[in-house]
């Protein structure tokens, strides 16, 4: 190997190439090419193409230096003051405090609390229907069974955490949802502070449940569902915004787009009102999504078919507020896992109902299936 290296160094070709390289490095042409290469590298590093292919987080820096962010701190105190004013009114209201008390009661005594919510409503609605109209025997028997079960649930005072930890189904769910921010201890302290408040809450629950039973009998089902959503689901989403995205994940296959949009709007408002607790931050990902929504709004306003475009624009707005709410709330793993689990459960229900339809041969709409090509096919319909 040493002889080969010595032969190479003494060869004519090697010495000629070495001499030419020395002349080239000292030449004017070499200096011009070196300057041009350095200039091209500098231009490339400062160009948009370089930023697109670099891993540097330049979006947030550019966003922080933008005119919008410079103006936003000037308007932020005014918006924060308005939100704090609304929060103070909501938190001091009897209704919100009652919903918060019920939420903590469910953590301590879920069976008893659910019994107080369901039994008076079922009893009054069943009694009204028995007196003012009639029952089919099978429906009446089912109502009576549910009444007996809900009545017996009142005497079960097993805590929710203990129930989940010791049940076969609850053990994996407990590992799924368990985190450091355990609300059960807080609820225990709340319950143990004043038993008079507990009795007041129980009495209020029974009265409200009785009113719900009366409304359920006299109002149409859709009207009752809307009223129940506004009165119960709205405050619950205000207290826990994660309930909104979890409810949407479960409701997607079963409910109309209008109800999904309403829950998404309530969740978005709740996220904005809880901006201090959730530590809201506009990320670089939100910029193109917001621009897309704005362009869709401009296109809808100037569209030839304006009414149809404005109807479609509502969906884009719902997508945007749901995307933003999810990006904020899914930072908490418990909310993300719960939403995914509820989505899987709702999809499973739809799939099982489809199998049931196939074997029972439930008739479906003619437009769903091409009978001439697939006479044996049965489709299940959902909003997914």
C-alpha positions as YAML, in Angstrom:
chain: A
units: angstrom
residues:
- id: 1
  name: UNK
  ca: [0.00, 0.00, 0.00]
- id: 2
  name: UNK
  ca: [2.91, 2.36, 0.80]
- id: 3
  name: UNK
  ca: [4.54, 1.67, -2.60]
- id: 4
  name: UNK
  ca: [1.22, 2.42, -4.34]
- id: 5
  name: UNK
  ca: [0.87, 5.77, -2.50]
- id: 6
  name: UNK
  ca: [4.46, 6.73, -3.32]
- id: 7
  name: UNK
  ca: [3.97, 5.78, -6.99]
- id: 8
  name: UNK
  ca: [0.80, 7.89, -7.15]
- id: 9
  name: UNK
  ca: [2.49, 10.95, -5.65]
- id: 10
  name: UNK
  ca: [5.41, 10.67, -8.10]
- id: 11
  name: UNK
  ca: [3.24, 10.07, -11.17]
- id: 12
  name: UNK
  ca: [3.04, 12.64, -13.99]
- id: 13
  name: UNK
  ca: [-0.78, 12.81, -13.96]
- id: 14
  name: UNK
  ca: [-1.00, 13.50, -10.22]
- id: 15
  name: UNK
  ca: [1.65, 16.23, -10.30]
- id: 16
  name: UNK
  ca: [0.02, 17.84, -13.35]
- id: 17
  name: UNK
  ca: [-3.41, 17.91, -11.66]
- id: 18
  name: UNK
  ca: [-1.88, 19.32, -8.49]
- id: 19
  name: UNK
  ca: [-0.12, 22.08, -10.42]
- id: 20
  name: UNK
  ca: [-3.28, 23.01, -12.33]
- id: 21
  name: UNK
  ca: [-5.31, 23.14, -9.12]
- id: 22
  name: UNK
  ca: [-2.83, 25.53, -7.55]
- id: 23
  name: UNK
  ca: [-2.98, 27.81, -10.59]
- id: 24
  name: UNK
  ca: [-6.78, 27.58, -10.60]
- id: 25
  name: UNK
  ca: [-7.14, 28.46, -6.90]
- id: 26
  name: UNK
  ca: [-4.99, 31.56, -7.39]
- id: 27
  name: UNK
  ca: [-6.63, 32.60, -10.66]
- id: 28
  name: UNK
  ca: [-9.17, 35.39, -11.27]
- id: 29
  name: UNK
  ca: [-11.75, 32.91, -12.61]
- id: 30
  name: UNK
  ca: [-11.66, 30.90, -9.38]
- id: 31
  name: UNK
  ca: [-12.25, 34.01, -7.29]
- id: 32
  name: UNK
  ca: [-15.20, 35.08, -9.49]
- id: 33
  name: UNK
  ca: [-16.81, 31.63, -9.23]
- id: 34
  name: UNK
  ca: [-16.29, 31.57, -5.44]
- id: 35
  name: UNK
  ca: [-17.92, 35.01, -5.03]
- id: 36
  name: UNK
  ca: [-20.86, 33.98, -7.24]
- id: 37
  name: UNK
  ca: [-21.40, 30.77, -5.28]
- id: 38
  name: UNK
  ca: [-21.39, 32.61, -1.96]
- id: 39
  name: UNK
  ca: [-23.84, 35.18, -3.33]
- id: 40
  name: UNK
  ca: [-26.16, 32.46, -4.62]
- id: 41
  name: UNK
  ca: [-26.08, 30.67, -1.26]
- id: 42
  name: UNK
  ca: [-26.95, 33.94, 0.53]
- id: 43
  name: UNK
  ca: [-29.81, 34.64, -1.86]
- id: 44
  name: UNK
  ca: [-31.14, 31.09, -1.45]
- id: 45
  name: UNK
  ca: [-31.04, 31.25, 2.37]
- id: 46
  name: UNK
  ca: [-33.08, 34.46, 2.40]
- id: 47
  name: UNK
  ca: [-35.56, 33.33, -0.27]
- id: 48
  name: UNK
  ca: [-39.06, 31.92, 0.18]
- id: 49
  name: UNK
  ca: [-37.99, 28.60, -1.36]
- id: 50
  name: UNK
  ca: [-35.38, 28.13, 1.37]
- id: 51
  name: UNK
  ca: [-37.98, 28.82, 4.07]
- id: 52
  name: UNK
  ca: [-40.37, 26.31, 2.54]
- id: 53
  name: UNK
  ca: [-37.74, 23.56, 2.70]
- id: 54
  name: UNK
  ca: [-36.22, 24.52, 6.06]
- id: 55
  name: UNK
  ca: [-37.21, 23.14, 9.45]
- id: 56
  name: UNK
  ca: [-37.02, 26.57, 11.08]
- id: 57
  name: UNK
  ca: [-40.24, 27.64, 12.79]
- id: 58
  name: UNK
  ca: [-40.53, 30.88, 10.85]
- id: 59
  name: UNK
  ca: [-44.34, 30.95, 10.71]
- id: 60
  name: UNK
  ca: [-44.81, 31.94, 14.34]
- id: 61
  name: UNK
  ca: [-42.07, 34.58, 14.13]
- id: 62
  name: UNK
  ca: [-43.63, 36.07, 11.01]
- id: 63
  name: UNK
  ca: [-47.06, 35.94, 12.63]
- id: 64
  name: UNK
  ca: [-45.79, 37.65, 15.80]
- id: 65
  name: UNK
  ca: [-44.25, 40.43, 13.67]
- id: 66
  name: UNK
  ca: [-47.42, 40.94, 11.61]
- id: 67
  name: UNK
  ca: [-49.55, 44.09, 11.78]
- id: 68
  name: UNK
  ca: [-52.53, 42.13, 13.13]
- id: 69
  name: UNK
  ca: [-50.63, 40.96, 16.20]
- id: 70
  name: UNK
  ca: [-49.31, 44.46, 16.81]
- id: 71
  name: UNK
  ca: [-52.86, 45.83, 16.84]
- id: 72
  name: UNK
  ca: [-54.34, 42.91, 18.77]
- id: 73
  name: UNK
  ca: [-52.70, 43.77, 22.16]
- id: 74
  name: UNK
  ca: [-54.37, 47.18, 21.97]
- id: 75
  name: UNK
  ca: [-57.82, 45.59, 21.62]
- id: 76
  name: UNK
  ca: [-57.18, 42.61, 23.91]
- id: 77
  name: UNK
  ca: [-57.84, 44.43, 27.23]
- id: 78
  name: UNK
  ca: [-61.24, 45.59, 25.99]
- id: 79
  name: UNK
  ca: [-62.20, 42.08, 24.88]
- id: 80
  name: UNK
  ca: [-60.88, 40.56, 28.12]
- id: 81
  name: UNK
  ca: [-62.89, 43.06, 30.15]
- id: 82
  name: UNK
  ca: [-66.10, 42.19, 28.30]
- id: 83
  name: UNK
  ca: [-65.46, 38.45, 28.71]
- id: 84
  name: UNK
  ca: [-64.72, 38.86, 32.43]
- id: 85
  name: UNK
  ca: [-67.96, 40.82, 32.83]
- id: 86
  name: UNK
  ca: [-69.95, 38.04, 31.15]
- id: 87
  name: UNK
  ca: [-68.19, 35.38, 33.22]
- id: 88
  name: UNK
  ca: [-68.96, 37.22, 36.46]
- id: 89
  name: UNK
  ca: [-72.65, 37.40, 35.58]
- id: 90
  name: UNK
  ca: [-72.73, 33.71, 34.62]
- id: 91
  name: UNK
  ca: [-70.78, 32.48, 37.64]
- id: 92
  name: UNK
  ca: [-72.95, 34.44, 40.06]
- id: 93
  name: UNK
  ca: [-76.21, 33.18, 38.56]
- id: 94
  name: UNK
  ca: [-78.16, 30.59, 40.52]
- id: 95
  name: UNK
  ca: [-78.64, 28.44, 37.45]
- id: 96
  name: UNK
  ca: [-74.92, 28.03, 36.65]
- id: 97
  name: UNK
  ca: [-74.09, 27.38, 40.30]
- id: 98
  name: UNK
  ca: [-76.82, 24.75, 40.45]
- id: 99
  name: UNK
  ca: [-75.48, 23.00, 37.34]
- id: 100
  name: UNK
  ca: [-71.97, 23.06, 38.86]
- id: 101
  name: UNK
  ca: [-73.32, 21.58, 42.09]
- id: 102
  name: UNK
  ca: [-75.10, 18.82, 40.17]
- id: 103
  name: UNK
  ca: [-71.90, 18.06, 38.27]
- id: 104
  name: UNK
  ca: [-70.00, 17.59, 41.52]
- id: 105
  name: UNK
  ca: [-72.85, 15.54, 42.99]
- id: 106
  name: UNK
  ca: [-72.64, 13.16, 40.04]
- id: 107
  name: UNK
  ca: [-68.95, 12.54, 40.81]
- id: 108
  name: UNK
  ca: [-69.78, 11.62, 44.41]
- id: 109
  name: UNK
  ca: [-73.13, 9.83, 44.13]
- id: 110
  name: UNK
  ca: [-73.87, 9.17, 40.46]
- id: 111
  name: UNK
  ca: [-76.74, 6.68, 40.96]
- id: 112
  name: UNK
  ca: [-78.54, 8.85, 43.48]
- id: 113
  name: UNK
  ca: [-78.15, 12.00, 41.39]
- id: 114
  name: UNK
  ca: [-79.30, 10.29, 38.18]
- id: 115
  name: UNK
  ca: [-82.29, 8.92, 40.06]
- id: 116
  name: UNK
  ca: [-83.22, 12.43, 41.21]
- id: 117
  name: UNK
  ca: [-82.95, 13.63, 37.62]
- id: 118
  name: UNK
  ca: [-84.87, 10.80, 35.91]
- id: 119
  name: UNK
  ca: [-87.42, 9.41, 38.38]
- id: 120
  name: UNK
  ca: [-89.64, 12.50, 38.92]
- id: 121
  name: UNK
  ca: [-89.69, 13.25, 35.18]
- id: 122
  name: UNK
  ca: [-90.55, 9.66, 34.24]
- id: 123
  name: UNK
  ca: [-93.15, 9.35, 36.98]
- id: 124
  name: UNK
  ca: [-94.99, 12.58, 36.11]
- id: 125
  name: UNK
  ca: [-94.89, 12.01, 32.33]
- id: 126
  name: UNK
  ca: [-96.12, 8.43, 32.79]
- id: 127
  name: UNK
  ca: [-98.92, 9.53, 35.15]
- id: 128
  name: UNK
  ca: [-100.03, 12.28, 32.74]
- id: 129
  name: UNK
  ca: [-100.07, 9.92, 29.80]
- id: 130
  name: UNK
  ca: [-101.98, 7.30, 31.80]
- id: 131
  name: UNK
  ca: [-104.63, 9.83, 32.88]
- id: 132
  name: UNK
  ca: [-104.97, 11.90, 29.71]
- id: 133
  name: UNK
  ca: [-104.27, 9.34, 26.99]
- id: 134
  name: UNK
  ca: [-103.43, 5.65, 26.82]
- id: 135
  name: UNK
  ca: [-100.50, 3.21, 26.85]
- id: 136
  name: UNK
  ca: [-99.72, 0.12, 24.85]
- id: 137
  name: UNK
  ca: [-99.18, -2.75, 27.33]
- id: 138
  name: UNK
  ca: [-95.57, -3.31, 26.27]
- id: 139
  name: UNK
  ca: [-94.72, 0.40, 26.55]
- id: 140
  name: UNK
  ca: [-96.41, 0.66, 29.95]
- id: 141
  name: UNK
  ca: [-94.50, -2.38, 31.22]
- id: 142
  name: UNK
  ca: [-91.22, -0.88, 30.01]
- id: 143
  name: UNK
  ca: [-92.01, 2.43, 31.73]
- id: 144
  name: UNK
  ca: [-92.79, 0.65, 35.00]
- id: 145
  name: UNK
  ca: [-89.53, -1.31, 34.87]
- id: 146
  name: UNK
  ca: [-87.54, 1.88, 34.28]
- id: 147
  name: UNK
  ca: [-89.38, 3.60, 37.13]
- id: 148
  name: UNK
  ca: [-88.55, 0.78, 39.54]
- id: 149
  name: UNK
  ca: [-84.89, 0.77, 38.48]
- id: 150
  name: UNK
  ca: [-84.51, 4.55, 38.80]
- id: 151
  name: UNK
  ca: [-86.26, 4.49, 42.20]
- id: 152
  name: UNK
  ca: [-83.87, 1.83, 43.52]
- id: 153
  name: UNK
  ca: [-80.89, 3.79, 42.19]
- id: 154
  name: UNK
  ca: [-81.67, 6.51, 44.74]
- id: 155
  name: UNK
  ca: [-80.50, 4.26, 47.58]
- id: 156
  name: UNK
  ca: [-77.11, 3.47, 45.95]
- id: 157
  name: UNK
  ca: [-74.48, 5.87, 47.29]
- id: 158
  name: UNK
  ca: [-71.43, 4.37, 45.59]
- id: 159
  name: UNK
  ca: [-68.95, 7.05, 44.47]
- id: 160
  name: UNK
  ca: [-68.28, 7.34, 40.76]
- id: 161
  name: UNK
  ca: [-64.53, 6.80, 41.11]
- id: 162
  name: UNK
  ca: [-64.98, 3.63, 43.17]
- id: 163
  name: UNK
  ca: [-67.59, 2.37, 40.72]
- id: 164
  name: UNK
  ca: [-65.27, 2.83, 37.76]
- id: 165
  name: UNK
  ca: [-62.21, 1.38, 39.47]
- id: 166
  name: UNK
  ca: [-63.94, -1.83, 40.61]
- id: 167
  name: UNK
  ca: [-66.03, -2.65, 37.53]
- id: 168
  name: UNK
  ca: [-64.89, -4.86, 34.65]
- id: 169
  name: UNK
  ca: [-65.69, -2.27, 32.00]
- id: 170
  name: UNK
  ca: [-64.63, 0.65, 34.16]
- id: 171
  name: UNK
  ca: [-61.05, -0.44, 34.83]
- id: 172
  name: UNK
  ca: [-59.75, 0.31, 31.30]
- id: 173
  name: UNK
  ca: [-61.86, 3.47, 31.23]
- id: 174
  name: UNK
  ca: [-60.34, 4.59, 34.53]
- id: 175
  name: UNK
  ca: [-56.86, 4.13, 33.08]
- id: 176
  name: UNK
  ca: [-58.03, 6.00, 29.98]
- id: 177
  name: UNK
  ca: [-59.41, 9.03, 31.80]
- id: 178
  name: UNK
  ca: [-57.33, 9.14, 34.95]
- id: 179
  name: UNK
  ca: [-55.02, 12.13, 35.20]
- id: 180
  name: UNK
  ca: [-53.38, 14.32, 37.79]
- id: 181
  name: UNK
  ca: [-56.23, 16.85, 37.79]
- id: 182
  name: UNK
  ca: [-58.64, 14.67, 39.70]
- id: 183
  name: UNK
  ca: [-61.88, 16.49, 40.43]
- id: 184
  name: UNK
  ca: [-63.19, 13.87, 42.83]
- id: 185
  name: UNK
  ca: [-61.25, 15.22, 45.83]
- id: 186
  name: UNK
  ca: [-62.53, 18.71, 45.08]
- id: 187
  name: UNK
  ca: [-66.07, 17.39, 44.85]
- id: 188
  name: UNK
  ca: [-65.64, 15.50, 48.14]
- id: 189
  name: UNK
  ca: [-64.63, 18.71, 49.86]
- id: 190
  name: UNK
  ca: [-67.58, 20.51, 48.32]
- id: 191
  name: UNK
  ca: [-70.06, 17.86, 49.45]
- id: 192
  name: UNK
  ca: [-68.67, 17.59, 52.97]
- id: 193
  name: UNK
  ca: [-68.76, 21.34, 53.59]
- id: 194
  name: UNK
  ca: [-72.48, 21.90, 53.93]
- id: 195
  name: UNK
  ca: [-75.16, 19.18, 53.99]
- id: 196
  name: UNK
  ca: [-77.88, 21.81, 53.84]
- id: 197
  name: UNK
  ca: [-76.68, 22.74, 50.37]
- id: 198
  name: UNK
  ca: [-76.88, 19.07, 49.40]
- id: 199
  name: UNK
  ca: [-80.50, 18.83, 50.47]
- id: 200
  name: UNK
  ca: [-81.30, 22.07, 48.64]
- id: 201
  name: UNK
  ca: [-79.65, 20.72, 45.51]
- id: 202
  name: UNK
  ca: [-81.59, 17.45, 45.78]
- id: 203
  name: UNK
  ca: [-84.87, 19.29, 46.21]
- id: 204
  name: UNK
  ca: [-84.11, 21.58, 43.27]
- id: 205
  name: UNK
  ca: [-83.25, 18.55, 41.14]
- id: 206
  name: UNK
  ca: [-86.57, 16.88, 41.98]
- id: 207
  name: UNK
  ca: [-88.58, 20.02, 41.16]
- id: 208
  name: UNK
  ca: [-86.74, 20.62, 37.89]
- id: 209
  name: UNK
  ca: [-87.14, 16.97, 36.95]
- id: 210
  name: UNK
  ca: [-90.88, 17.20, 37.58]
- id: 211
  name: UNK
  ca: [-91.12, 20.25, 35.31]
- id: 212
  name: UNK
  ca: [-89.14, 18.35, 32.66]
- id: 213
  name: UNK
  ca: [-91.65, 15.50, 32.89]
- id: 214
  name: UNK
  ca: [-94.57, 17.88, 32.31]
- id: 215
  name: UNK
  ca: [-92.82, 19.51, 29.36]
- id: 216
  name: UNK
  ca: [-91.92, 16.12, 27.89]
- id: 217
  name: UNK
  ca: [-95.59, 15.13, 27.82]
- id: 218
  name: UNK
  ca: [-97.06, 18.36, 26.42]
- id: 219
  name: UNK
  ca: [-94.31, 19.45, 24.00]
- id: 220
  name: UNK
  ca: [-93.36, 17.78, 20.71]
- id: 221
  name: UNK
  ca: [-90.22, 15.67, 20.87]
- id: 222
  name: UNK
  ca: [-88.13, 18.03, 18.71]
- id: 223
  name: UNK
  ca: [-89.19, 21.11, 20.68]
- id: 224
  name: UNK
  ca: [-88.43, 19.35, 23.96]
- id: 225
  name: UNK
  ca: [-85.00, 18.27, 22.67]
- id: 226
  name: UNK
  ca: [-84.15, 21.85, 21.63]
- id: 227
  name: UNK
  ca: [-85.32, 23.27, 24.96]
- id: 228
  name: UNK
  ca: [-83.44, 20.62, 26.92]
- id: 229
  name: UNK
  ca: [-80.27, 21.30, 24.92]
- id: 230
  name: UNK
  ca: [-80.43, 25.04, 25.56]
- id: 231
  name: UNK
  ca: [-81.24, 24.78, 29.27]
- id: 232
  name: UNK
  ca: [-79.03, 21.82, 30.27]
- id: 233
  name: UNK
  ca: [-76.36, 21.28, 27.63]
- id: 234
  name: UNK
  ca: [-75.50, 24.98, 27.26]
- id: 235
  name: UNK
  ca: [-74.49, 25.58, 30.91]
- id: 236
  name: UNK
  ca: [-72.74, 22.21, 31.03]
- id: 237
  name: UNK
  ca: [-70.60, 23.16, 28.02]
- id: 238
  name: UNK
  ca: [-69.88, 26.54, 29.61]
- id: 239
  name: UNK
  ca: [-68.56, 24.82, 32.74]
- id: 240
  name: UNK
  ca: [-66.72, 22.06, 30.85]
- id: 241
  name: UNK
  ca: [-66.05, 22.97, 27.17]
- id: 242
  name: UNK
  ca: [-64.77, 19.45, 26.53]
- id: 243
  name: UNK
  ca: [-68.36, 18.19, 26.85]
- id: 244
  name: UNK
  ca: [-69.13, 20.02, 23.60]
- id: 245
  name: UNK
  ca: [-66.60, 18.27, 21.37]
- id: 246
  name: UNK
  ca: [-67.33, 14.93, 23.07]
- id: 247
  name: UNK
  ca: [-71.07, 15.40, 22.47]
- id: 248
  name: UNK
  ca: [-70.44, 16.28, 18.81]
- id: 249
  name: UNK
  ca: [-68.31, 13.15, 18.38]
- id: 250
  name: UNK
  ca: [-71.21, 11.03, 19.62]
- id: 251
  name: UNK
  ca: [-74.01, 12.99, 17.90]
- id: 252
  name: UNK
  ca: [-72.53, 13.01, 14.39]
- id: 253
  name: UNK
  ca: [-74.28, 9.87, 13.05]
- id: 254
  name: UNK
  ca: [-77.62, 10.54, 14.74]
- id: 255
  name: UNK
  ca: [-78.50, 14.23, 14.58]
- id: 256
  name: UNK
  ca: [-79.05, 16.87, 11.93]
- id: 257
  name: UNK
  ca: [-76.40, 19.37, 10.92]
- id: 258
  name: UNK
  ca: [-78.37, 22.17, 12.60]
- id: 259
  name: UNK
  ca: [-77.95, 20.61, 16.04]
- id: 260
  name: UNK
  ca: [-74.27, 19.88, 15.39]
- id: 261
  name: UNK
  ca: [-73.78, 23.53, 14.41]
- id: 262
  name: UNK
  ca: [-75.58, 24.70, 17.57]
- id: 263
  name: UNK
  ca: [-73.40, 22.55, 19.85]
- id: 264
  name: UNK
  ca: [-70.26, 23.63, 17.96]
- id: 265
  name: UNK
  ca: [-71.25, 27.28, 18.41]
- id: 266
  name: UNK
  ca: [-71.85, 26.81, 22.14]
- id: 267
  name: UNK
  ca: [-68.47, 25.07, 22.45]
- id: 268
  name: UNK
  ca: [-66.69, 27.86, 20.57]
- id: 269
  name: UNK
  ca: [-68.29, 30.55, 22.77]
- id: 270
  name: UNK
  ca: [-67.38, 28.54, 25.87]
- id: 271
  name: UNK
  ca: [-63.77, 28.27, 24.71]
- id: 272
  name: UNK
  ca: [-63.59, 32.04, 24.24]
- id: 273
  name: UNK
  ca: [-65.18, 32.72, 27.62]
- id: 274
  name: UNK
  ca: [-62.73, 30.35, 29.32]
- id: 275
  name: UNK
  ca: [-59.69, 31.83, 27.57]
- id: 276
  name: UNK
  ca: [-57.76, 32.40, 30.81]
- id: 277
  name: UNK
  ca: [-58.11, 28.81, 32.00]
- id: 278
  name: UNK
  ca: [-57.49, 27.27, 28.57]
- id: 279
  name: UNK
  ca: [-54.55, 29.60, 27.74]
- id: 280
  name: UNK
  ca: [-55.72, 30.33, 24.20]
- id: 281
  name: UNK
  ca: [-53.04, 30.90, 21.58]
- id: 282
  name: UNK
  ca: [-53.34, 31.46, 17.84]
- id: 283
  name: UNK
  ca: [-50.97, 29.02, 16.17]
- id: 284
  name: UNK
  ca: [-49.51, 29.18, 12.68]
- id: 285
  name: UNK
  ca: [-51.88, 26.42, 11.59]
- id: 286
  name: UNK
  ca: [-54.91, 28.63, 12.22]
- id: 287
  name: UNK
  ca: [-53.82, 31.30, 9.73]
- id: 288
  name: UNK
  ca: [-54.45, 29.35, 6.49]
- id: 289
  name: UNK
  ca: [-57.67, 27.90, 7.94]
- id: 290
  name: UNK
  ca: [-58.95, 31.37, 8.84]
- id: 291
  name: UNK
  ca: [-57.92, 32.75, 5.43]
- id: 292
  name: UNK
  ca: [-59.72, 29.88, 3.71]
- id: 293
  name: UNK
  ca: [-62.90, 30.64, 5.68]
- id: 294
  name: UNK
  ca: [-62.65, 34.36, 4.87]
- id: 295
  name: UNK
  ca: [-62.16, 33.62, 1.16]
- id: 296
  name: UNK
  ca: [-65.14, 31.25, 1.27]
- id: 297
  name: UNK
  ca: [-67.25, 34.03, 2.81]
- id: 298
  name: UNK
  ca: [-66.16, 36.53, 0.13]
- id: 299
  name: UNK
  ca: [-66.86, 33.99, -2.61]
- id: 300
  name: UNK
  ca: [-70.32, 33.27, -1.16]
- id: 301
  name: UNK
  ca: [-71.24, 36.96, -0.96]
- id: 302
  name: UNK
  ca: [-70.28, 37.61, -4.59]
- id: 303
  name: UNK
  ca: [-71.54, 34.29, -5.92]
- id: 304
  name: UNK
  ca: [-74.06, 34.14, -8.77]
- id: 305
  name: UNK
  ca: [-76.18, 31.71, -6.69]
- id: 306
  name: UNK
  ca: [-75.86, 33.71, -3.49]
- id: 307
  name: UNK
  ca: [-78.53, 31.99, -1.39]
- id: 308
  name: UNK
  ca: [-77.15, 28.49, -2.04]
- id: 309
  name: UNK
  ca: [-73.59, 29.68, -1.44]
- id: 310
  name: UNK
  ca: [-74.53, 31.33, 1.86]
- id: 311
  name: UNK
  ca: [-76.15, 28.09, 2.99]
- id: 312
  name: UNK
  ca: [-72.93, 26.23, 2.19]
- id: 313
  name: UNK
  ca: [-70.93, 28.95, 3.95]
- id: 314
  name: UNK
  ca: [-72.60, 27.98, 7.23]
- id: 315
  name: UNK
  ca: [-70.90, 24.58, 7.01]
- id: 316
  name: UNK
  ca: [-67.49, 26.18, 6.45]
- id: 317
  name: UNK
  ca: [-68.00, 28.38, 9.50]
- id: 318
  name: UNK
  ca: [-69.00, 25.34, 11.58]
- id: 319
  name: UNK
  ca: [-65.90, 23.49, 10.36]
- id: 320
  name: UNK
  ca: [-63.71, 26.43, 11.32]
- id: 321
  name: UNK
  ca: [-65.06, 26.94, 14.84]
- id: 322
  name: UNK
  ca: [-65.06, 23.19, 15.46]
- id: 323
  name: UNK
  ca: [-61.48, 22.93, 14.20]
- id: 324
  name: UNK
  ca: [-60.34, 25.76, 16.46]
- id: 325
  name: UNK
  ca: [-62.22, 24.45, 19.50]
- id: 326
  name: UNK
  ca: [-60.80, 20.96, 18.97]
- id: 327
  name: UNK
  ca: [-57.25, 22.27, 18.54]
- id: 328
  name: UNK
  ca: [-57.55, 24.00, 21.92]
- id: 329
  name: UNK
  ca: [-59.43, 21.32, 23.88]
- id: 330
  name: UNK
  ca: [-57.61, 18.27, 22.49]
- id: 331
  name: UNK
  ca: [-54.45, 19.43, 24.22]
- id: 332
  name: UNK
  ca: [-55.96, 17.67, 27.23]
- id: 333
  name: UNK
  ca: [-55.57, 13.97, 26.52]
- id: 334
  name: UNK
  ca: [-58.66, 13.01, 28.52]
- id: 335
  name: UNK
  ca: [-60.94, 15.06, 26.25]
- id: 336
  name: UNK
  ca: [-59.28, 13.70, 23.12]
- id: 337
  name: UNK
  ca: [-59.56, 10.08, 24.26]
- id: 338
  name: UNK
  ca: [-63.15, 10.54, 25.37]
- id: 339
  name: UNK
  ca: [-64.13, 12.07, 22.02]
- id: 340
  name: UNK
  ca: [-62.47, 9.28, 20.05]
- id: 341
  name: UNK
  ca: [-64.13, 6.65, 22.25]
- id: 342
  name: UNK
  ca: [-67.59, 8.22, 21.83]
- id: 343
  name: UNK
  ca: [-67.07, 8.48, 18.08]
- id: 344
  name: UNK
  ca: [-66.18, 4.79, 17.90]
- id: 345
  name: UNK
  ca: [-69.21, 3.88, 20.04]
- id: 346
  name: UNK
  ca: [-71.58, 5.89, 17.83]
- id: 347
  name: UNK
  ca: [-70.09, 4.33, 14.69]
- id: 348
  name: UNK
  ca: [-70.51, 0.88, 16.23]
- id: 349
  name: UNK
  ca: [-74.17, 1.61, 16.96]
- id: 350
  name: UNK
  ca: [-74.72, 2.64, 13.33]
- id: 351
  name: UNK
  ca: [-72.96, -0.50, 12.09]
- id: 352
  name: UNK
  ca: [-75.00, -2.77, 14.37]
- id: 353
  name: UNK
  ca: [-78.20, -1.07, 13.27]
- id: 354
  name: UNK
  ca: [-77.18, -1.64, 9.65]
- id: 355
  name: UNK
  ca: [-76.73, -5.35, 10.33]
- id: 356
  name: UNK
  ca: [-80.12, -5.39, 12.06]
- id: 357
  name: UNK
  ca: [-81.74, -3.69, 9.06]
- id: 358
  name: UNK
  ca: [-80.16, -6.19, 6.69]
- id: 359
  name: UNK
  ca: [-81.48, -9.27, 8.45]
- id: 360
  name: UNK
  ca: [-84.89, -7.86, 9.43]
- id: 361
  name: UNK
  ca: [-85.31, -6.37, 5.92]
- id: 362
  name: UNK
  ca: [-86.50, -2.97, 7.10]
- id: 363
  name: UNK
  ca: [-87.67, -0.99, 4.03]
- id: 364
  name: UNK
  ca: [-85.56, 2.05, 3.20]
- id: 365
  name: UNK
  ca: [-85.92, 4.95, 0.76]
- id: 366
  name: UNK
  ca: [-85.99, 3.93, -2.90]
- id: 367
  name: UNK
  ca: [-83.26, 6.43, -3.83]
- id: 368
  name: UNK
  ca: [-80.74, 4.84, -1.48]
- id: 369
  name: UNK
  ca: [-80.31, 1.61, -3.46]
- id: 370
  name: UNK
  ca: [-80.36, 0.78, -7.17]
- id: 371
  name: UNK
  ca: [-82.88, -2.07, -7.00]
- id: 372
  name: UNK
  ca: [-82.21, -3.19, -10.57]
- id: 373
  name: UNK
  ca: [-78.54, -3.90, -9.83]
- id: 374
  name: UNK
  ca: [-78.58, -4.60, -6.08]
- id: 375
  name: UNK
  ca: [-82.03, -5.93, -5.13]
- id: 376
  name: UNK
  ca: [-80.71, -7.67, -2.02]
- id: 377
  name: UNK
  ca: [-78.80, -4.66, -0.66]
- id: 378
  name: UNK
  ca: [-80.07, -2.78, 2.40]
- id: 379
  name: UNK
  ca: [-78.46, 0.50, 3.43]
- id: 380
  name: UNK
  ca: [-78.36, 2.13, 6.83]
- id: 381
  name: UNK
  ca: [-78.56, 5.92, 6.80]
- id: 382
  name: UNK
  ca: [-76.71, 8.25, 9.14]
- id: 383
  name: UNK
  ca: [-75.17, 11.69, 8.95]
- id: 384
  name: UNK
  ca: [-71.56, 10.47, 9.00]
...
